[in-house]
Amino acid sequence: MNELEQLDRRSFIASAGAAAFGLALPVLRAETESAGKAIIVSPKGADDAPGTVAEPVRTLDRAAALSRTLGRSTILLRAGTYELAQPLHVTAANVPLRIANYAHEEAVLSGGTRLHLSWEPYRDGIFRARVPSDTTTDQLFINNRRQVLARYPNFDPNGRYLNGFAADAISPERVARWKNPAGGYIHGLQRSLWGSLHYRITGKDADNTLHYEGGWQINQGTQPMHEDYRFVENIFEELDAPGEWFLDERTSTLYFYPPRGLDLDKATVDVVRLSNLVSIGDDSATHVRSVVLSGLTFRHTLRTFMETREPLLRSDWRIYRGGAVYIEGGEDIAIQNCFFDQLGGNAIFLSGYNRRVH
């Protein structure tokens, strides 16, 4: 794990939150956190409940609907993880709106799903488990820590480039080891080291020539990949180090090489489904005003490096227009004391017209 992933969330929020958001913001004044004036949400609640402390609702979608119906502009989340079936979309019909954690409890908005698995030994220290047949993901979290998608060369936390690189990562000799590399990825630096390039493997020929698509992340036409600084991942045959994993979607089988000392039978297992968690506004002429997100943790979003295709005028780079929090057409929006934890893509993306977003 890198240093950021090893940070304690509570310590981070306590030390950085006040300093980062200490200025008075020209936004909706936060309502009192009195339970009687808020919709209360809990992972242990029920969506047919009234949304009180004693009888909280279970989902954010239901809380947003109750907020509109009852005219209450504050939603408070009790401790726990909220697995979003779809991104929460805040429109002009919802505002003013404040979504915050209840009494400093840790509330996590997740774009993932927790799996309950029965593990069995496979070989060479690797375990495997059956997953639901529709499971797709590009990230695996064990005990809320992101694991390493099977790769070559192996992950080096101290590696200066790409956490480890190898010139022979896509050589015919290496490719010959792979039965079916379609769905794997190639990551590399641009030849002059001023950008990163990413490719999706589509297959290989009988002579072990690799086929792949991508490299469009740089806004300067076709860019050459560096001859040395590159690695591959999501290749089953490269699953050979503790902490690595691979999902075989054809057989709905998850493979994982647990680190020493990890008890898989007691470990939590999460996979990722969504790229975006909260969306505020849209490209319509109706602007969304006065929204506050406070004291929340955002986690479990899909990686979007292959979606980074939109060119920026007079720029060397291309972008992906999305993030854990996406804002378009927003006015007087505040995101305060929040923690963006181990995301796969952008944290916050402001698109098009926005004013006074803090």
Secondary structure, 3 states (H helix, E strand, C coil): CCHHHHCCHHHHHHHHHHHHCCCCCCCCCCCCCCHHHCEEECCCCCCCCCCCCCCCECCHHHHHHHHHHHCCCEEEECCEEEECCCCEEECCCCCCEEEEECCCCCEEEECEEEECCCCEEEECCEEEEECCCCCCCCCEEECCEECEECEECCCCCCCCCCCCCCCCCCCHHHHCCCCCCCCCEEEEEECCCCCEEEEEEEEECCCCCEEEEECCCECCCCCCEEEEEEEEECCHHHCCCCCEEEEECCCCEEEECCCCCCCHHHCCEEEECCCCCEEEECCCCCCEEEEEEECEEEECCCCCHHHCCEECCCCCEEECCCCCEEEEEEEEEEEECCEEECCCCCCEEEEEEEEEEC
